Every structure is written in structure tokens, then in C-alpha cells.
Amino acid sequence: MQKFIHDTWTSIMDAEHNPLRHIPDTSTRHLILQLLAWMWCIIFASAIGSWHFLGLSAIAHSLLLAGVVITATTFESTASKYDYKRRL
């Protein structure tokens, strides 16, 4: 079950595995993920009838995705700047 959850999460959220991997620009991928997150915030807020939490949910998704993208970009730029494979 853990593998299923991990594989499902990776297939959607990991830019190296989802269909957005074909977009070379990280910023564009991030924007598209943001738009998808906002769309799902609206869908879930509508589904449960709670428009009060829509703004909070959109902000939380934006912060989460921004953190993931900043971390991934930092790791990628550091890995390309310093060849860690040589050290291992």
C-alpha cells in the first residue's frame, strides 16, 4: 500500500515523472502546477460547500508548491554546480 501511495504521489507531483516533464522551463511547470492546485482548491471548496476556506486552501497550496519548487531548483542547481558523483 505504501508503494502504491508513493507511486501515485510521484506520478502526479514529481516533475520528472508527470507529463509536465516535457516542459523545459521550471517556472512554466511551476505555474501550471499552481493553476492545477488552485483549480482543485476551488473544486473541493465547492464540493464541500465551504467557500470560507477557499482562500486559505489556495494560499496553503501555493506555499507548499513554492517550497517544493524552490527546494528542487536549489538541489538541481547545486548538483550541476558541484559534481557530487565524483566525491562518492
Distance bins in CASP14 RR format, pairs under 12 A and 6 or more apart:
PFRMAT RR
TARGET T0000
AUTHOR 0000-0000-0000
RMODE 2
METHOD distances of the structure
MODEL  1
1 7 0 0 0 0 0 1 0 0 0 0 0
1 8 0 0 0 0 0 1 0 0 0 0 0
2 8 0 0 0 0 0 1 0 0 0 0 0
2 9 0 0 0 0 0 1 0 0 0 0 0
3 9 0 0 0 0 0 1 0 0 0 0 0
3 10 0 0 0 0 0 1 0 0 0 0 0
4 10 0 0 0 0 0 1 0 0 0 0 0
4 11 0 0 0 0 0 1 0 0 0 0 0
5 11 0 0 0 0 0 1 0 0 0 0 0
5 12 0 0 0 0 0 1 0 0 0 0 0
5 13 0 0 0 0 0 1 0 0 0 0 0
6 12 0 0 0 0 0 1 0 0 0 0 0
6 13 0 0 0 0 0 1 0 0 0 0 0
6 14 0 0 0 0 0 1 0 0 0 0 0
6 17 0 0 0 0 0 1 0 0 0 0 0
7 13 0 0 0 0 0 1 0 0 0 0 0
7 14 0 0 0 0 0 1 0 0 0 0 0
7 17 0 0 0 0 1 0 0 0 0 0 0
7 18 0 0 0 0 0 1 0 0 0 0 0
8 14 0 0 0 0 0 1 0 0 0 0 0
8 17 0 0 0 0 0 1 0 0 0 0 0
8 18 0 0 0 0 0 1 0 0 0 0 0
9 17 0 0 0 0 1 0 0 0 0 0 0
9 18 0 0 0 0 0 1 0 0 0 0 0
9 68 0 0 0 0 0 1 0 0 0 0 0
10 16 0 0 0 0 1 0 0 0 0 0 0
10 17 1 0 1 0 0 0 0 0 0 0 0
10 18 0 0 0 0 1 0 0 0 0 0 0
10 21 0 0 0 0 0 1 0 0 0 0 0
11 17 1 0 1 0 0 0 0 0 0 0 0
11 18 1 0 0 1 0 0 0 0 0 0 0
11 19 0 0 0 0 1 0 0 0 0 0 0
11 20 0 0 0 0 0 1 0 0 0 0 0
11 21 0 0 0 0 0 1 0 0 0 0 0
12 18 1 0 1 0 0 0 0 0 0 0 0
12 19 0 0 0 0 1 0 0 0 0 0 0
12 20 0 0 0 0 1 0 0 0 0 0 0
12 21 0 0 0 0 0 1 0 0 0 0 0
12 33 0 0 0 0 1 0 0 0 0 0 0
12 36 0 0 0 0 1 0 0 0 0 0 0
12 37 0 0 0 0 0 1 0 0 0 0 0
12 40 0 0 0 0 0 1 0 0 0 0 0
12 65 0 0 0 0 0 1 0 0 0 0 0
13 20 0 0 0 0 0 1 0 0 0 0 0
13 21 0 0 0 0 0 1 0 0 0 0 0
13 29 0 0 0 0 0 1 0 0 0 0 0
13 33 0 0 0 0 1 0 0 0 0 0 0
13 36 0 0 0 0 0 1 0 0 0 0 0
13 37 0 0 0 0 0 1 0 0 0 0 0
13 61 0 0 0 0 0 1 0 0 0 0 0
13 64 0 0 0 0 1 0 0 0 0 0 0
13 65 0 0 0 0 1 0 0 0 0 0 0
13 68 1 0 0 1 0 0 0 0 0 0 0
13 69 0 0 0 0 0 1 0 0 0 0 0
13 72 0 0 0 0 0 1 0 0 0 0 0
14 20 0 0 0 0 1 0 0 0 0 0 0
14 21 0 0 0 0 1 0 0 0 0 0 0
14 29 0 0 0 0 0 1 0 0 0 0 0
14 33 0 0 0 0 0 1 0 0 0 0 0
14 68 0 0 0 0 1 0 0 0 0 0 0
14 69 0 0 0 0 0 1 0 0 0 0 0
14 72 0 0 0 0 1 0 0 0 0 0 0
15 21 1 0 1 0 0 0 0 0 0 0 0
15 22 0 0 0 0 0 1 0 0 0 0 0
15 23 0 0 0 0 1 0 0 0 0 0 0
15 24 0 0 0 0 0 1 0 0 0 0 0
15 25 0 0 0 0 0 1 0 0 0 0 0
15 26 1 0 0 1 0 0 0 0 0 0 0
15 27 0 0 0 0 0 1 0 0 0 0 0
15 28 0 0 0 0 0 1 0 0 0 0 0
15 29 1 0 1 0 0 0 0 0 0 0 0
15 30 0 0 0 0 1 0 0 0 0 0 0
15 32 0 0 0 0 1 0 0 0 0 0 0
15 33 1 0 0 1 0 0 0 0 0 0 0
15 65 0 0 0 0 0 1 0 0 0 0 0
15 68 0 0 0 0 1 0 0 0 0 0 0
15 69 0 0 0 0 1 0 0 0 0 0 0
15 71 0 0 0 0 0 1 0 0 0 0 0
15 72 1 0 0 1 0 0 0 0 0 0 0
15 73 0 0 0 0 0 1 0 0 0 0 0
15 76 0 0 0 0 0 1 0 0 0 0 0
16 22 0 0 0 0 0 1 0 0 0 0 0
16 23 0 0 0 0 0 1 0 0 0 0 0
16 26 0 0 0 0 0 1 0 0 0 0 0
16 29 0 0 0 0 0 1 0 0 0 0 0
16 72 0 0 0 0 1 0 0 0 0 0 0
16 75 0 0 0 0 0 1 0 0 0 0 0
16 76 0 0 0 0 0 1 0 0 0 0 0
18 29 0 0 0 0 1 0 0 0 0 0 0
18 32 0 0 0 0 0 1 0 0 0 0 0
18 33 0 0 0 0 1 0 0 0 0 0 0
18 36 0 0 0 0 0 1 0 0 0 0 0
19 29 0 0 0 0 0 1 0 0 0 0 0
19 32 0 0 0 0 0 1 0 0 0 0 0
19 33 0 0 0 0 0 1 0 0 0 0 0
19 36 0 0 0 0 0 1 0 0 0 0 0
20 26 0 0 0 0 0 1 0 0 0 0 0
20 27 0 0 0 0 0 1 0 0 0 0 0
20 28 0 0 0 0 1 0 0 0 0 0 0
20 29 1 0 1 0 0 0 0 0 0 0 0
20 30 0 0 0 0 1 0 0 0 0 0 0
20 31 0 0 0 0 0 1 0 0 0 0 0
20 32 1 0 1 0 0 0 0 0 0 0 0
20 33 1 0 0 1 0 0 0 0 0 0 0
20 34 0 0 0 0 0 1 0 0 0 0 0
20 35 0 0 0 0 0 1 0 0 0 0 0
20 36 0 0 0 0 1 0 0 0 0 0 0
20 69 0 0 0 0 0 1 0 0 0 0 0
21 28 0 0 0 0 0 1 0 0 0 0 0
21 29 0 0 0 0 1 0 0 0 0 0 0
21 32 0 0 0 0 0 1 0 0 0 0 0
21 33 0 0 0 0 0 1 0 0 0 0 0
22 28 0 0 0 0 0 1 0 0 0 0 0
22 29 0 0 0 0 1 0 0 0 0 0 0
22 32 0 0 0 0 0 1 0 0 0 0 0
23 29 1 0 1 0 0 0 0 0 0 0 0
23 30 0 0 0 0 1 0 0 0 0 0 0
23 31 0 0 0 0 1 0 0 0 0 0 0
23 32 1 0 0 1 0 0 0 0 0 0 0
23 33 0 0 0 0 0 1 0 0 0 0 0
25 31 0 0 0 0 1 0 0 0 0 0 0
25 32 0 0 0 0 0 1 0 0 0 0 0
25 69 0 0 0 0 0 1 0 0 0 0 0
25 73 0 0 0 0 0 1 0 0 0 0 0
26 32 0 0 0 0 0 1 0 0 0 0 0
26 33 0 0 0 0 0 1 0 0 0 0 0
26 68 0 0 0 0 0 1 0 0 0 0 0
26 69 1 0 0 1 0 0 0 0 0 0 0
26 70 0 0 0 0 0 1 0 0 0 0 0
26 71 0 0 0 0 0 1 0 0 0 0 0
26 72 1 0 0 1 0 0 0 0 0 0 0
26 73 1 0 1 0 0 0 0 0 0 0 0
26 74 0 0 0 0 0 1 0 0 0 0 0
26 75 0 0 0 0 0 1 0 0 0 0 0
26 76 0 0 0 0 1 0 0 0 0 0 0
26 77 0 0 0 0 0 1 0 0 0 0 0
27 33 0 0 0 0 0 1 0 0 0 0 0
27 34 0 0 0 0 0 1 0 0 0 0 0
27 66 0 0 0 0 0 1 0 0 0 0 0
27 69 0 0 0 0 1 0 0 0 0 0 0
27 70 0 0 0 0 0 1 0 0 0 0 0
27 73 0 0 0 0 1 0 0 0 0 0 0
28 34 0 0 0 0 0 1 0 0 0 0 0
28 35 0 0 0 0 0 1 0 0 0 0 0
28 69 0 0 0 0 0 1 0 0 0 0 0
29 35 0 0 0 0 0 1 0 0 0 0 0
29 36 0 0 0 0 0 1 0 0 0 0 0
29 65 0 0 0 0 0 1 0 0 0 0 0
29 68 0 0 0 0 0 1 0 0 0 0 0
29 69 1 0 0 1 0 0 0 0 0 0 0
29 72 0 0 0 0 1 0 0 0 0 0 0
29 73 0 0 0 0 0 1 0 0 0 0 0
30 36 0 0 0 0 0 1 0 0 0 0 0
30 37 0 0 0 0 0 1 0 0 0 0 0
30 62 0 0 0 0 0 1 0 0 0 0 0
30 64 0 0 0 0 0 1 0 0 0 0 0
30 65 1 0 0 1 0 0 0 0 0 0 0
30 66 1 0 0 1 0 0 0 0 0 0 0
30 67 0 0 0 0 1 0 0 0 0 0 0
30 68 0 0 0 0 1 0 0 0 0 0 0
30 69 1 0 1 0 0 0 0 0 0 0 0
30 70 0 0 0 0 1 0 0 0 0 0 0
30 71 0 0 0 0 0 1 0 0 0 0 0
30 72 0 0 0 0 1 0 0 0 0 0 0
30 73 0 0 0 0 1 0 0 0 0 0 0
31 37 0 0 0 0 0 1 0 0 0 0 0
31 38 0 0 0 0 0 1 0 0 0 0 0
31 62 0 0 0 0 0 1 0 0 0 0 0
31 65 0 0 0 0 1 0 0 0 0 0 0
31 66 0 0 0 0 0 1 0 0 0 0 0
31 69 0 0 0 0 1 0 0 0 0 0 0
32 38 0 0 0 0 0 1 0 0 0 0 0
32 39 0 0 0 0 0 1 0 0 0 0 0
32 65 0 0 0 0 0 1 0 0 0 0 0
32 69 0 0 0 0 0 1 0 0 0 0 0
33 39 0 0 0 0 0 1 0 0 0 0 0
33 40 0 0 0 0 0 1 0 0 0 0 0
33 61 0 0 0 0 1 0 0 0 0 0 0
33 62 0 0 0 0 1 0 0 0 0 0 0
33 64 0 0 0 0 0 1 0 0 0 0 0
33 65 1 0 1 0 0 0 0 0 0 0 0
33 66 0 0 0 0 1 0 0 0 0 0 0
33 67 0 0 0 0 0 1 0 0 0 0 0
33 68 0 0 0 0 1 0 0 0 0 0 0
33 69 1 0 0 1 0 0 0 0 0 0 0
33 72 0 0 0 0 0 1 0 0 0 0 0
34 40 0 0 0 0 0 1 0 0 0 0 0
34 41 0 0 0 0 0 1 0 0 0 0 0
34 58 0 0 0 0 1 0 0 0 0 0 0
34 59 0 0 0 0 0 1 0 0 0 0 0
34 61 1 0 0 1 0 0 0 0 0 0 0
34 62 1 0 0 1 0 0 0 0 0 0 0
34 63 0 0 0 0 0 1 0 0 0 0 0
34 64 0 0 0 0 0 1 0 0 0 0 0
34 65 1 0 1 0 0 0 0 0 0 0 0
34 66 0 0 0 0 1 0 0 0 0 0 0
34 67 0 0 0 0 0 1 0 0 0 0 0
34 68 0 0 0 0 0 1 0 0 0 0 0
34 69 0 0 0 0 1 0 0 0 0 0 0
35 41 0 0 0 0 0 1 0 0 0 0 0
35 42 0 0 0 0 0 1 0 0 0 0 0
35 58 0 0 0 0 0 1 0 0 0 0 0
35 61 0 0 0 0 0 1 0 0 0 0 0
35 62 0 0 0 0 0 1 0 0 0 0 0
35 65 0 0 0 0 0 1 0 0 0 0 0
36 42 0 0 0 0 0 1 0 0 0 0 0
36 43 0 0 0 0 0 1 0 0 0 0 0
36 58 0 0 0 0 0 1 0 0 0 0 0
36 61 0 0 0 0 1 0 0 0 0 0 0
36 62 0 0 0 0 0 1 0 0 0 0 0
36 65 0 0 0 0 1 0 0 0 0 0 0
37 43 0 0 0 0 0 1 0 0 0 0 0
37 44 0 0 0 0 0 1 0 0 0 0 0
37 55 0 0 0 0 0 1 0 0 0 0 0
37 57 0 0 0 0 1 0 0 0 0 0 0
37 58 1 0 0 1 0 0 0 0 0 0 0
37 59 0 0 0 0 0 1 0 0 0 0 0
37 60 0 0 0 0 1 0 0 0 0 0 0
37 61 1 1 0 0 0 0 0 0 0 0 0
37 62 1 0 0 1 0 0 0 0 0 0 0
37 63 0 0 0 0 0 1 0 0 0 0 0
37 64 1 0 0 1 0 0 0 0 0 0 0
37 65 1 0 1 0 0 0 0 0 0 0 0
37 66 0 0 0 0 0 1 0 0 0 0 0
37 68 0 0 0 0 0 1 0 0 0 0 0
37 69 0 0 0 0 0 1 0 0 0 0 0
38 44 0 0 0 0 0 1 0 0 0 0 0
38 45 0 0 0 0 0 1 0 0 0 0 0
38 54 0 0 0 0 1 0 0 0 0 0 0
38 55 0 0 0 0 1 0 0 0 0 0 0
38 57 0 0 0 0 1 0 0 0 0 0 0
38 58 1 0 1 0 0 0 0 0 0 0 0
38 59 0 0 0 0 0 1 0 0 0 0 0
38 60 0 0 0 0 0 1 0 0 0 0 0
38 61 1 0 0 1 0 0 0 0 0 0 0
38 62 1 0 0 1 0 0 0 0 0 0 0
38 65 0 0 0 0 1 0 0 0 0 0 0
39 45 0 0 0 0 0 1 0 0 0 0 0
39 46 0 0 0 0 0 1 0 0 0 0 0
39 54 0 0 0 0 0 1 0 0 0 0 0
39 57 0 0 0 0 0 1 0 0 0 0 0
39 58 0 0 0 0 1 0 0 0 0 0 0
39 61 0 0 0 0 1 0 0 0 0 0 0
40 46 0 0 0 0 0 1 0 0 0 0 0
40 47 0 0 0 0 0 1 0 0 0 0 0
40 54 0 0 0 0 0 1 0 0 0 0 0
40 57 0 0 0 0 1 0 0 0 0 0 0
40 58 0 0 0 0 1 0 0 0 0 0 0
40 60 0 0 0 0 0 1 0 0 0 0 0
40 61 1 0 0 1 0 0 0 0 0 0 0
40 65 0 0 0 0 0 1 0 0 0 0 0
41 47 0 0 0 0 0 1 0 0 0 0 0
41 48 0 0 0 0 0 1 0 0 0 0 0
41 50 0 0 0 0 0 1 0 0 0 0 0
41 51 0 0 0 0 0 1 0 0 0 0 0
41 53 0 0 0 0 1 0 0 0 0 0 0
41 54 1 0 0 1 0 0 0 0 0 0 0
41 55 1 0 0 1 0 0 0 0 0 0 0
41 56 0 0 0 0 1 0 0 0 0 0 0
41 57 1 0 1 0 0 0 0 0 0 0 0
41 58 1 0 1 0 0 0 0 0 0 0 0
41 59 0 0 0 0 1 0 0 0 0 0 0
41 60 0 0 0 0 1 0 0 0 0 0 0
41 61 1 0 1 0 0 0 0 0 0 0 0
41 62 0 0 0 0 1 0 0 0 0 0 0
41 64 0 0 0 0 0 1 0 0 0 0 0
41 65 0 0 0 0 0 1 0 0 0 0 0
42 48 0 0 0 0 0 1 0 0 0 0 0
42 49 0 0 0 0 0 1 0 0 0 0 0
42 50 0 0 0 0 0 1 0 0 0 0 0
42 51 0 0 0 0 1 0 0 0 0 0 0
42 53 0 0 0 0 0 1 0 0 0 0 0
42 54 1 0 0 1 0 0 0 0 0 0 0
42 55 0 0 0 0 1 0 0 0 0 0 0
42 57 0 0 0 0 1 0 0 0 0 0 0
42 58 1 0 0 1 0 0 0 0 0 0 0
42 61 0 0 0 0 0 1 0 0 0 0 0
43 49 0 0 0 0 0 1 0 0 0 0 0
43 54 0 0 0 0 0 1 0 0 0 0 0
43 57 0 0 0 0 0 1 0 0 0 0 0
43 58 0 0 0 0 0 1 0 0 0 0 0
43 61 0 0 0 0 0 1 0 0 0 0 0
44 50 0 0 0 0 1 0 0 0 0 0 0
44 51 0 0 0 0 0 1 0 0 0 0 0
44 53 0 0 0 0 1 0 0 0 0 0 0
44 54 0 0 0 0 1 0 0 0 0 0 0
44 55 0 0 0 0 0 1 0 0 0 0 0
44 56 0 0 0 0 0 1 0 0 0 0 0
44 57 1 0 0 1 0 0 0 0 0 0 0
44 58 0 0 0 0 0 1 0 0 0 0 0
44 60 0 0 0 0 0 1 0 0 0 0 0
44 61 0 0 0 0 0 1 0 0 0 0 0
45 51 1 0 1 0 0 0 0 0 0 0 0
45 52 0 0 0 0 1 0 0 0 0 0 0
45 53 1 0 0 1 0 0 0 0 0 0 0
45 54 1 0 1 0 0 0 0 0 0 0 0
45 55 0 0 0 0 1 0 0 0 0 0 0
45 56 0 0 0 0 1 0 0 0 0 0 0
45 57 1 0 0 1 0 0 0 0 0 0 0
45 58 0 0 0 0 1 0 0 0 0 0 0
45 61 0 0 0 0 0 1 0 0 0 0 0
46 53 0 0 0 0 0 1 0 0 0 0 0
46 54 0 0 0 0 1 0 0 0 0 0 0
46 57 0 0 0 0 0 1 0 0 0 0 0
47 53 0 0 0 0 0 1 0 0 0 0 0
47 54 0 0 0 0 0 1 0 0 0 0 0
47 57 0 0 0 0 0 1 0 0 0 0 0
48 54 0 0 0 0 0 1 0 0 0 0 0
48 57 0 0 0 0 0 1 0 0 0 0 0
50 56 0 0 0 0 1 0 0 0 0 0 0
50 57 0 0 0 0 1 0 0 0 0 0 0
51 57 0 0 0 0 0 1 0 0 0 0 0
51 58 0 0 0 0 0 1 0 0 0 0 0
53 59 0 0 0 0 0 1 0 0 0 0 0
53 60 0 0 0 0 1 0 0 0 0 0 0
53 61 0 0 0 0 0 1 0 0 0 0 0
54 60 0 0 0 0 0 1 0 0 0 0 0
54 61 0 0 0 0 0 1 0 0 0 0 0
55 61 0 0 0 0 1 0 0 0 0 0 0
55 62 0 0 0 0 1 0 0 0 0 0 0
55 63 0 0 0 0 0 1 0 0 0 0 0
56 62 0 0 0 0 0 1 0 0 0 0 0
56 63 0 0 0 0 0 1 0 0 0 0 0
57 63 0 0 0 0 0 1 0 0 0 0 0
57 64 0 0 0 0 0 1 0 0 0 0 0
58 64 0 0 0 0 0 1 0 0 0 0 0
58 65 0 0 0 0 0 1 0 0 0 0 0
59 65 0 0 0 0 0 1 0 0 0 0 0
59 66 0 0 0 0 0 1 0 0 0 0 0
60 66 0 0 0 0 0 1 0 0 0 0 0
60 67 0 0 0 0 0 1 0 0 0 0 0
61 67 0 0 0 0 0 1 0 0 0 0 0
61 68 0 0 0 0 0 1 0 0 0 0 0
62 68 0 0 0 0 0 1 0 0 0 0 0
62 69 0 0 0 0 0 1 0 0 0 0 0
63 69 0 0 0 0 0 1 0 0 0 0 0
63 70 0 0 0 0 0 1 0 0 0 0 0
64 70 0 0 0 0 0 1 0 0 0 0 0
64 71 0 0 0 0 0 1 0 0 0 0 0
65 71 0 0 0 0 0 1 0 0 0 0 0
65 72 0 0 0 0 0 1 0 0 0 0 0
66 72 0 0 0 0 0 1 0 0 0 0 0
66 73 0 0 0 0 0 1 0 0 0 0 0
67 73 0 0 0 0 1 0 0 0 0 0 0
67 74 0 0 0 0 1 0 0 0 0 0 0
67 75 0 0 0 0 0 1 0 0 0 0 0
68 74 0 0 0 0 0 1 0 0 0 0 0
68 75 0 0 0 0 0 1 0 0 0 0 0
69 75 0 0 0 0 0 1 0 0 0 0 0
69 76 0 0 0 0 0 1 0 0 0 0 0
70 76 0 0 0 0 0 1 0 0 0 0 0
70 77 0 0 0 0 0 1 0 0 0 0 0
71 77 0 0 0 0 0 1 0 0 0 0 0
71 78 0 0 0 0 0 1 0 0 0 0 0
72 78 0 0 0 0 0 1 0 0 0 0 0
72 79 0 0 0 0 0 1 0 0 0 0 0
73 79 0 0 0 0 0 1 0 0 0 0 0
73 80 0 0 0 0 0 1 0 0 0 0 0
74 80 0 0 0 0 0 1 0 0 0 0 0
74 81 0 0 0 0 0 1 0 0 0 0 0
75 81 0 0 0 0 0 1 0 0 0 0 0
75 82 0 0 0 0 0 1 0 0 0 0 0
75 84 0 0 0 0 0 1 0 0 0 0 0
76 82 0 0 0 0 0 1 0 0 0 0 0
76 84 0 0 0 0 0 1 0 0 0 0 0
78 84 0 0 0 0 1 0 0 0 0 0 0
79 85 0 0 0 0 1 0 0 0 0 0 0
79 86 0 0 0 0 0 1 0 0 0 0 0
79 87 0 0 0 0 0 1 0 0 0 0 0
79 88 0 0 0 0 0 1 0 0 0 0 0
82 88 0 0 0 0 0 1 0 0 0 0 0
END
